[in-house]
């Protein structure tokens, strides 16, 4: 009997089943704070992390616990398109949409008075999801509510992702620490949790081939769901002996996952995204000088954009170089470059790196990814650096020498030098 195909899931099973994968310690802390606010002790919580890491899922689980305890709940979710509407998210969270749209100070006072009234009859859990998109007046209201936690039975919870360009958001975050609040930074899930998400998404336990793809998700639960959903949608998963296995013909980076990863970078400035696309061509690690060489810009001009990516947790410090924190981010960025253009850019990168003293192995990698045509510069470089490349990367050297010798109209001296390299590699 042929292996059974898996139908595409209609909705993420993790959300449908209402069970949070991982985050036991974080949820335990939130349970303790819910118990405390029920006894009249207030608290402030700031949940942060990269897009898709599970901030909203943790908040959902905490609010489920709050309902089970009988707490009153007010929840709002900021939206990018409404970030310029004063007090929008706070009005929605507290159901004050019909309140007068007067000056910001009066509107904030009205929010505070409303919260005082709600907490007069019992504890209140006020949660704002995606606070990075909240308008300035809503952030002001959140800060003043944080100050009220000294006296009111109020649990104030926010989720936010890193947003390097918003100083007002950074100020609000700092205020959580100064008021002895709780900063919960969600880190990547371990492989066992990612495999559990795989199983829930596909509907059967994952087999060895599907489990082997867990590292591609970099511990991000949204990436895990999109990876499996994408494979299923592309008919790339089969059930074999009760386990979900990946079809040998399937692409391990389905379009759905790549689109999700790219969307997670939309909060970066256009300049930062463009610089990252060039950096992605260079590999998982790169030097600022290499990006400058490829783009033709000065390192000084690039630093602000690359520092923005570091602040957003897209890049990390790797000693003398920078590195993509997640290889999947690099693959998604490199994949966003049109396929027809990539070979030309790799060829340009090879020469730019060589001219700036780049390692021969990195130059060779780009030459191999470049156009199949062999030009005069490539032959000159290979004659000059072929011996070193043969020692460091013999397979790369063998392929480049093969391409060069297959070309026409090579000067006799160069052909002899390359033939000697080939013979040495074949011995």
Secondary structure, DSSP 8 states (H G I E B T S, - for coil): ---EE----SS-HHHHHT---S-HHHHHHHHHHHHHHHTT--EEEEEE-STTSSHHHHHHHHHHHHHHTT-EEEEEE--GGGTTSTTHHHHHHHT-TTS----HHHHHHHHHHHHHHHHTTS-EEEEEE-GGG--HHHHHHHHHHHHHTTTS-EEEEEEE---TT-HHHHHHHHHHHHTT-EEEE-----HHHHHHHHHHHHSS-B-HHHHTTGGGGTT-HHHHHHHHHHHHHTT-EEEETTEEEE-TTS-SS-HHHHHHHHHTTTTS-HHHHHHHHHHHHH-SEE-HHHHHHHHT--HHHHHHHHHHHHHTTSEEEETTEEEESSHHHHHHHHHTS-HHHHHHHHHHHHHHHHHTT--HHHHHHHHHHS-S---HHHHHHHHHHHHHHHHH-HHHHHHHHHHHHHSS---HHHHHHHHHHHHHHH-
